């Protein structure tokens, strides 16, 4: 109950500022004067909220004014209004029923489409859920099977709306008053509040998806609160001796399957929470799970991954290998965080340097021990490219920490002086590698579905590359990264905030004229729209456009966009602001 009260309090605080802004915009002068007078005489946020609800009847309808930047919620042009036929979405990957899982819609096709999108583009980043078991349970309609619940389904559908490109005006959307995403999210919360099973695995998976969803929407404090609640329930669920040992063979098989599912959820939760605290350079909130990691493959073909809804050939991948190696990577990130981001760790410069070198060797060892199915030249699926980008992000963070070392004596000073040039070269190499990886993602799978797990690596690499743009290679990398961040911002409020900071830095460093900045991101927007509207088009290699089915090839390929924009002029903005095309 304490967690529930805290979440409700944070949600109330999150609504207060938008409500105040809306009240000031829409209220008459007398109402606004009364509101300001009341604010000056009280320190209670609750009283302010009650005053708004009583005197400004529309101020509390914040859900209809969601700040999320997804195209599903805020269609930006008539060009984005595609029919199902145009999108090539007549056959979703997974056919699942809307009922009995959601009251938001009875459209089986829509629910199947959203579930297919989610398991294609979002699930792979942080696989809290076993896909095949979940889909089978959802298809069965069994609500009490302990795998699939209405709470979890609606949360997944809400999260999938980040990748949903059919706007609310489409006939499949059941309400014109609220975005589809908000309707699913409200339904998920309603079921969660009514549920008595707070420590079941589906309820923990619901919290895991919810905190990623809220983080994507930019509600940081609320997201952290939900993340803490998820960790708490996961620890309680995984307590030793929580249940009696099964005595029958069937009971043992059931327990074995439950342990495997718990292992997937636990390690995915560890990866996602460690990534969040690593980005903030804060103390980790969750230690490595005690359960075994998912096993590595033995050379078998693996699971088929399809880039739904794009009409391109499938690739074979191993979800257990992916999670195994990602988990091992974040164990290293956890060790980095434990050593460097915990306040009570006081170490000399020489000890710190030795430990940083050891952690860097751990990263290199991780990279050298990757299975063939997780190599970039093996399986070029988005999740494979993304985990390599996260490796280079870890190298970037570690390198920057070495730059900040203060020597204790002359010997340490000499060691640091010799080491810094080497580390600086590794630093730039990793930043350029992130650019190449997100470039491959855009070339092979389009710019419209870049996994959100690319966000922190892309943002970190941009900070490195934009400070040293003399070489042509670095200009091209900057453009690749900037276009990727722009594309991510179309589906994430957090990325949208990072993009605003990037535009400000470009102006401050006078890298481009204001007109050229606007033109570059306008072109990036057009590329995003083109990638969405032509899902049948793939690019098999740099500069080589290949159609995998019926569909028009975009007038300007992604490669041409990057090539055109890596010619921008450095230095002071030009007075003409002409394009560098």
C-alpha positions in Angstrom: 0.0 0.0 0.0 2.9 2.4 0.7 4.1 1.9 -2.9 0.7 2.5 -4.2 0.3 5.8 -2.2 3.8 6.9 -3.4 2.9 6.2 -7.1 -0.4 8.0 -6.8 1.3 11.0 -5.2 3.9 11.1 -8.0 1.2 10.8 -10.6 -0.6 13.7 -9.0 2.5 15.9 -8.9 3.2 14.9 -12.6 -0.2 16.2 -13.5 -0.1 19.5 -11.5 2.1 21.6 -13.8 0.3 20.7 -17.1 -3.0 21.4 -15.3 -1.8 24.8 -14.1 -0.6 25.7 -17.6 -3.9 24.7 -19.1 -5.9 26.6 -16.5 -3.9 29.8 -17.1 -4.3 29.5 -20.8 -8.0 28.8 -20.8 -9.4 30.5 -17.7 -10.8 34.0 -17.7 -8.9 36.8 -15.9 -11.0 36.5 -12.7 -10.4 32.8 -12.4 -6.7 33.1 -13.0 -6.3 35.9 -10.4 -8.2 33.7 -7.9 -5.9 30.8 -8.7 -2.7 32.9 -8.3 -4.0 34.3 -5.0 -4.7 30.8 -3.7 -1.3 29.6 -4.7 0.3 32.5 -2.8 -1.6 31.6 0.4 -1.0 27.8 0.5 1.9 25.4 0.3 -0.3 22.4 -0.3 -0.2 20.8 -3.7 -3.3 18.9 -2.9 -5.3 22.1 -2.3 -4.1 23.6 -5.6 -5.2 20.3 -7.4 -8.6 20.4 -5.7 -9.0 24.1 -6.7 -8.2 23.3 -10.3 -10.6 20.3 -10.4 -13.4 22.5 -8.9 -12.9 25.7 -10.9 -11.3 24.5 -14.1 -13.3 21.4 -15.1 -11.1 20.5 -18.1 -7.8 21.0 -16.3 -7.6 17.5 -15.0 -7.9 15.8 -18.4 -4.2 15.6 -18.7 -4.3 12.2 -20.3 -5.8 13.7 -23.5 -2.9 16.1 -23.6 -0.2 13.5 -23.2 3.2 14.9 -24.1 4.3 11.7 -25.7 5.7 12.4 -29.2 4.7 9.1 -30.8 3.2 9.5 -34.2 0.3 7.3 -33.1 -0.7 10.0 -30.6 0.1 13.1 -32.5 -0.2 12.6 -36.3 1.9 15.3 -37.8 0.8 15.2 -41.4 -1.7 13.7 -43.8 1.3 11.7 -45.3 1.3 9.6 -42.1 -2.3 8.4 -42.5 -1.9 5.1 -44.1 -4.5 2.4 -44.6 -3.8 -1.2 -43.5 -3.4 -2.2 -47.1 -0.8 0.6 -47.7 1.2 -0.5 -44.7 1.1 -4.1 -45.8 -0.3 -5.1 -42.4 -3.1 -7.5 -43.4 -1.4 -10.5 -41.7 0.1 -9.8 -38.3 2.8 -12.2 -37.1 0.8 -13.3 -34.1 -3.0 -13.8 -34.3 -4.4 -13.2 -30.8 -7.9 -12.2 -29.6 -8.9 -8.9 -28.1 -11.3 -10.6 -25.8 -11.1 -11.3 -22.9 -8.0 -9.3 -22.5 -9.0 -5.7 -23.1 -12.1 -3.6 -23.0 -10.5 -0.8 -25.1 -11.3 -2.5 -28.4 -12.8 -5.7 -29.8 -10.7 -5.5 -33.0 -8.6 -8.7 -33.1 -6.6 -7.4 -36.0 -5.5 -4.3 -34.1 -4.6 -6.2 -31.0 -2.7 -8.8 -33.1 -0.9 -6.0 -34.9 0.2 -4.3 -31.7 1.4 -7.5 -30.1 3.3 -8.3 -33.2 5.0 -4.9 -33.2 5.9 -5.2 -29.5 7.5 -8.6 -29.8 9.4 -7.5 -32.9 10.9 -4.2 -31.9 10.6 -3.8 -28.1 10.7 -7.2 -26.5 14.1 -8.1 -27.7 15.7 -5.1 -25.9 14.6 -6.3 -22.5 12.9 -9.7 -22.8 11.0 -9.8 -19.5 8.5 -12.3 -21.0 8.8 -15.7 -22.7 7.2 -14.9 -26.1 6.0 -18.3 -27.1 4.5 -19.2 -23.8 2.8 -15.8 -23.5 1.3 -15.9 -27.1 0.0 -19.4 -26.5 -1.7 -18.3 -23.2 -3.2 -15.3 -24.9 -4.5 -17.3 -27.8 -6.1 -19.8 -25.3 -8.1 -17.0 -23.6 -7.2 -18.6 -20.2 -7.2 -15.8 -17.7 -6.2 -17.9 -14.6 -3.2 -19.8 -16.1 -0.6 -17.7 -14.3 1.1 -16.5 -17.5 -1.1 -14.0 -19.3 -3.3 -11.4 -17.5 -5.4 -8.5 -18.7 -3.1 -6.2 -16.7 0.0 -7.4 -18.6 -1.7 -7.5 -22.0 -3.0 -3.9 -21.7 0.4 -2.7 -20.6 2.1 -4.4 -23.5 -0.5 -2.9 -25.9 0.1 0.6 -24.4 3.9 0.2 -24.9 3.4 -1.1 -28.4 1.7 2.1 -29.3 5.1 3.8 -29.4 5.6 1.9 -32.7 2.0 2.2 -33.9 1.9 4.4 -37.1 -1.8 4.5 -37.8 -3.2 7.7 -36.3 -6.2 8.0 -34.1 -8.4 9.0 -37.0 -8.2 5.5 -38.4 -11.4 3.5 -37.9 -9.6 1.0 -35.7 -9.2 3.6 -32.9 -12.3 3.4 -30.6 -12.1 6.9 -29.2 -11.4 10.4 -30.6 -11.1 11.9 -27.1 -8.0 10.1 -25.9 -5.0 8.6 -27.7 -5.1 4.8 -28.0 -2.0 4.5 -25.9 -3.6 6.3 -23.0 -6.7 4.1 -23.1 -4.7 0.9 -22.9 -2.5 2.3 -20.1 -5.6 3.3 -18.1 -7.1 -0.1 -18.6 -3.8 -1.7 -17.4 -3.7 0.4 -14.3 -7.4 -0.3 -13.5 -6.7 -4.1 -13.7 -3.5 -3.7 -11.6 -5.3 -1.8 -8.8 -8.1 -4.4 -8.7 -5.7 -7.4 -8.7 -5.0 -9.3 -5.5 -2.0 -11.1 -7.0 0.7 -8.5 -6.4 3.6 -10.9 -6.3 2.8 -13.2 -9.2 5.3 -13.3 -12.1 2.8 -11.6 -14.5 2.4 -8.7 -12.0 6.2 -8.3 -11.8 6.4 -8.3 -15.6 3.6 -5.7 -15.8 5.7 -3.4 -13.5 8.8 -4.1 -15.7 7.0 -3.0 -18.9 5.3 -0.1 -17.0 8.6 1.4 -15.8 10.1 1.2 -19.3 6.9 2.7 -20.7 7.0 5.6 -18.2 10.7 6.2 -18.8 10.0 6.4 -22.5 7.3 9.0 -21.9 9.7 11.2 -19.9 8.1 10.7 -16.5 11.4 10.0 -14.8 10.5 10.2 -11.1 7.4 8.0 -11.5 9.4 5.6 -13.7 12.1 5.2 -11.0 9.4 4.6 -8.3 7.8 1.8 -10.4 11.3 0.4 -11.0 11.9 0.2 -7.3 8.5 -1.4 -6.8 9.3 -4.0 -9.4 12.7 -4.8 -7.8 11.0 -5.1 -4.4 8.4 -7.5 -5.6 10.9 -9.5 -7.6 13.1 -10.0 -4.5 10.0 -11.1 -2.5 8.9 -13.5 -5.2 12.3 -15.1 -5.4 12.8 -15.7 -1.7 14.3 -19.1 -0.9 11.8 -21.5 0.7 8.9 -19.5 -0.5 7.0 -22.6 -1.6 7.1 -26.3 -0.8 9.1 -28.6 -3.1 7.0 -30.5 -5.6 6.9 -34.3 -5.1 5.4 -35.5 -8.5 7.2 -35.5 -11.8 4.6 -33.2 -13.3 5.1 -30.8 -10.4 8.8 -30.9 -10.8 8.5 -30.1 -14.5 6.1 -27.2 -13.7 8.6 -25.9 -11.2 11.5 -26.2 -13.7 9.5 -24.2 -16.2 8.6 -21.6 -13.6 12.3 -21.2 -12.7 13.2 -20.7 -16.3 10.6 -18.0 -16.7 11.7 -16.4 -13.5 15.3 -16.5 -14.7 14.4 -14.6 -17.9 12.4 -12.0 -16.1 15.1 -11.6 -13.4 18.0 -11.2 -15.8 16.1 -8.9 -18.1 15.1 -6.7 -15.1 18.8 -6.7 -14.0 19.9 -5.5 -17.4 17.3 -2.8 -17.7 17.7 -1.4 -14.2 21.5 -1.5 -14.4 21.4 0.3 -17.8 19.2 3.0 -16.2 21.5 3.7 -13.3 24.6 3.3 -15.4 23.3 6.1 -17.7 22.9 8.3 -14.6 26.2 7.2 -13.1 24.4 6.2 -9.9 24.5 3.4 -7.4 22.9 0.2 -8.9 19.5 -0.6 -7.5 19.6 -4.3 -8.2 22.4 -6.9 -8.0 22.9 -9.8 -10.4 20.2 -12.4 -9.9 21.0 -15.7 -8.2 19.2 -17.7 -10.9 21.2 -19.2 -13.8 21.5 -17.1 -17.0 19.7 -18.4 -20.0 21.8 -21.2 -21.6 23.9 -20.6 -24.7 23.0 -22.4 -27.9 24.9 -25.4 -29.2 24.9 -24.3 -32.9 21.3 -25.0 -33.6 19.4 -22.8 -36.2 17.5 -20.8 -33.6 14.3 -18.7 -33.6 13.2 -16.8 -36.7 13.1 -13.0 -36.3 11.0 -11.1 -38.9 11.2 -7.3 -39.1 7.4 -6.9 -39.0 5.7 -5.1 -40.7 8.6 -4.7 -43.2 8.5 -7.2 -46.1 12.1 -8.5 -45.8 13.7 -11.9 -45.4 13.8 -13.4 -41.9 17.0 -13.9 -39.9 17.7 -16.6 -37.4 18.5 -15.6 -33.9 18.9 -17.0 -30.4 17.0 -15.1 -27.7 18.7 -17.1 -24.9 22.2 -16.3 -26.2 21.3 -12.7 -26.6 20.0 -12.3 -23.0 23.0 -14.4 -21.7 25.6 -12.2 -23.3 23.7 -9.0 -22.5 23.4 -10.0 -18.9 27.2 -10.7 -18.7 27.9 -7.3 -20.2 25.8 -5.6 -17.6 27.4 -7.6 -14.8 30.6 -5.7 -15.9 28.6 -2.4 -16.0 27.3 -3.3 -12.5 30.9 -3.7 -11.3 31.9 -0.4 -12.8 29.0 1.3 -11.1 29.7 -0.4 -7.7 33.4 0.7 -7.8 33.0 4.2 -9.2 29.5 5.5 -8.5 29.2 4.5 -4.9 30.1 7.5 -2.6 31.7 5.4 0.2 34.3 4.0 -2.1 37.5 6.0 -1.4 40.5 4.9 -3.5 43.8 6.3 -4.4 44.5 7.2 -8.0 46.8 4.2 -8.5 44.3 1.8 -7.2 41.5 3.3 -9.2 43.6 3.2 -12.4 44.5 -0.5 -11.8 40.8 -1.3 -11.3 39.7 0.7 -14.4 42.2 -1.2 -16.5 40.9 -4.5 -15.0 37.3 -3.5 -15.9 38.4 -2.6 -19.4 40.0 -6.0 -19.8 36.7 -7.5 -18.6 34.9 -5.7 -21.4 37.4 -6.8 -24.0 37.2 -10.4 -22.8 33.4 -10.2 -23.0 33.6 -9.0 -26.6 36.1 -11.7 -27.6 33.9 -14.5 -26.1 30.7 -13.7 -27.9 28.9 -16.6 -29.6 28.8 -16.5 -33.4 25.0 -15.8 -33.3 25.6 -12.6 -31.5 28.4 -11.3 -33.7 27.6 -8.3 -36.0 28.8 -10.2 -39.0 26.7 -13.2 -38.0 23.2 -11.9 -37.3 22.6 -8.3 -38.2 19.3 -8.1 -36.4 18.5 -4.9 -34.4 19.0 -6.5 -31.1 22.5 -7.8 -32.1 23.5 -4.4 -33.3 22.1 -2.8 -30.2 24.0 -5.0 -27.7 27.3 -4.1 -29.5 26.4 -0.5 -29.3 25.9 -0.9 -25.5 29.3 -2.5 -25.3 30.9 0.6 -26.9 28.8 2.8 -24.6 30.4 1.0 -21.6 33.8 1.7 -23.1 32.9 5.4 -23.5 31.9 5.7 -19.9 35.0 3.9 -18.6 37.3 6.0 -20.8 35.8 9.3 -19.6 36.4 8.2 -16.0 40.1 7.6 -16.8 40.3 11.2 -18.2 39.1 12.6 -14.8 41.8 10.8 -12.7 44.0 13.0 -10.5 47.4 11.6 -9.9 48.6 11.0 -6.3 52.3 11.4 -7.0 54.8 11.8 -9.9 54.9 8.1 -10.8 51.1 8.1 -11.1 51.2 11.3 -13.1 53.6 9.7 -15.6 51.5 6.6 -15.9 48.3 8.6 -16.5 50.1 10.8 -19.0 51.1 7.7 -21.0 47.7 6.1 -20.7 45.4 9.1 -21.6 46.4 9.3 -25.4 45.7 5.5 -25.8 42.4 5.8 -24.0 41.4 8.9 -25.9 41.9 6.9 -29.2 39.7 4.1 -27.8 37.2 6.7 -26.8 36.8 8.1 -30.3 36.9 4.6 -31.8 34.0 3.4 -29.7 32.0 6.6 -30.5 32.5 6.0 -34.3 31.6 2.3 -33.8 28.2 3.3 -32.3 27.6 5.5 -35.4 28.4 2.6 -37.7 26.1 0.2 -35.8 23.1 2.6 -35.8 23.9 3.2 -39.5 23.7 -0.5 -40.2 20.4 -0.6 -38.3 19.0 2.2 -40.5 20.4 0.7 -43.7 19.0 -2.8 -43.1 15.8 -2.2 -41.1 14.9 1.5 -41.7 15.1 4.5 -39.5 11.5 4.1 -38.2 12.1 1.3 -35.7 15.5 1.9 -34.1 15.4 0.0 -30.8 15.2 2.3 -27.7 18.2 0.4 -26.3 20.3 2.4 -28.8 19.3 5.7 -27.1 22.0 6.1 -24.5 24.9 4.8 -26.7 23.8 7.2 -29.5 23.6 10.2 -27.1 27.0 9.4 -25.5 28.6 9.0 -28.9 27.2 12.3 -30.2 28.8 14.1 -27.2 32.2 12.7 -28.2 32.0 13.1 -32.0 30.6 16.6 -32.1 33.6 18.0 -30.2 36.1 16.9 -32.9 34.7 17.2 -36.4 37.7 18.0 -38.5 37.9 14.6 -40.2 35.4 13.8 -42.9 34.8 10.4 -41.2 33.6 12.1 -38.1 31.3 14.4 -39.9 29.6 11.4 -41.5 29.4 9.7 -38.1 27.9 12.8 -36.5 25.1 12.9 -39.2 24.4 9.2 -38.7 24.0 9.7 -35.0 22.0 12.9 -35.3 19.5 11.3 -37.8 19.2 8.3 -35.4 18.5 10.5 -32.4 15.9 12.4 -34.4 14.2 9.1 -35.4 14.2 7.9 -31.8 12.7 11.2 -30.7 9.6 10.3 -32.9 8.8 7.5 -30.5 10.3 8.6 -27.2 9.9 11.8 -25.1 13.2 11.0 -23.4 14.9 11.0 -26.9 13.0 14.2 -27.8 14.6 15.9 -24.8 18.0 14.8 -25.8 17.4 16.0 -29.4 16.5 19.5 -28.0 19.8 19.6 -26.1 21.7 18.5 -29.3 20.2 21.3 -31.4 21.2 23.8 -28.7 24.8 22.4 -28.7 25.0 22.7 -32.4 24.0 26.3 -32.2 26.4 27.0 -29.3 29.3 25.4 -31.1 28.3 27.2 -34.3 28.6 24.0 -36.3 25.8 24.9 -38.7 23.6 27.8 -39.4 20.1 27.8 -37.9 18.6 27.3 -41.3 20.8 24.3 -42.0 19.9 22.8 -38.6 16.2 23.0 -39.4 16.8 21.7 -43.0 18.8 18.7 -41.7 16.2 17.6 -39.2 13.4 18.3 -41.7 15.1 15.9 -44.2 15.5 13.4 -41.3 11.8 13.7 -40.7 11.1 13.0 -44.4 13.3 10.0 -44.3 11.4 8.7 -41.2 8.1 9.2 -43.0 9.4 7.5 -46.1 10.7 4.5 -44.1 7.2 4.1 -42.5 5.3 4.5 -45.8 7.5 2.0 -47.7 7.8 -1.1 -45.4 8.5 -3.3 -48.4 11.8 -1.6 -49.1 15.1 -2.7 -47.6 18.7 -1.6 -48.1 21.0 -4.6 -48.2 24.3 -2.7 -48.3 25.5 0.8 -48.3 24.3 2.6 -51.4 22.5 -0.5 -52.7 18.7 -0.3 -52.5 16.9 -3.6 -52.8 13.1 -4.2 -52.8 12.0 -7.3 -51.0 8.4 -7.2 -52.2 6.0 -4.8 -53.8 6.5 -1.2 -52.9 8.1 2.0 -54.1 11.7 2.8 -53.5 12.1 6.1 -51.7 13.3 9.0 -53.9 16.3 9.5 -51.6 17.9 6.6 -49.8 19.2 6.8 -46.2 22.8 6.7 -47.5 22.2 9.6 -49.8 20.8 11.6 -46.9 23.9 11.0 -44.8 26.2 11.7 -47.7 24.5 15.0 -48.4 24.5 16.2 -44.9 28.1 15.3 -44.0 29.2 18.2 -46.2 28.1 20.9 -43.8 30.5 23.7 -43.0 32.3 23.9 -39.7 32.9 27.2 -37.9 30.7 30.3 -37.6 27.2 30.1 -39.2 27.0 31.4 -42.7 24.9 34.5 -43.2 23.1 33.0 -46.1 22.1 29.8 -44.3 22.2 27.9 -47.6 21.9 24.2 -47.7 25.0 22.2 -48.2 23.4 19.8 -50.5 
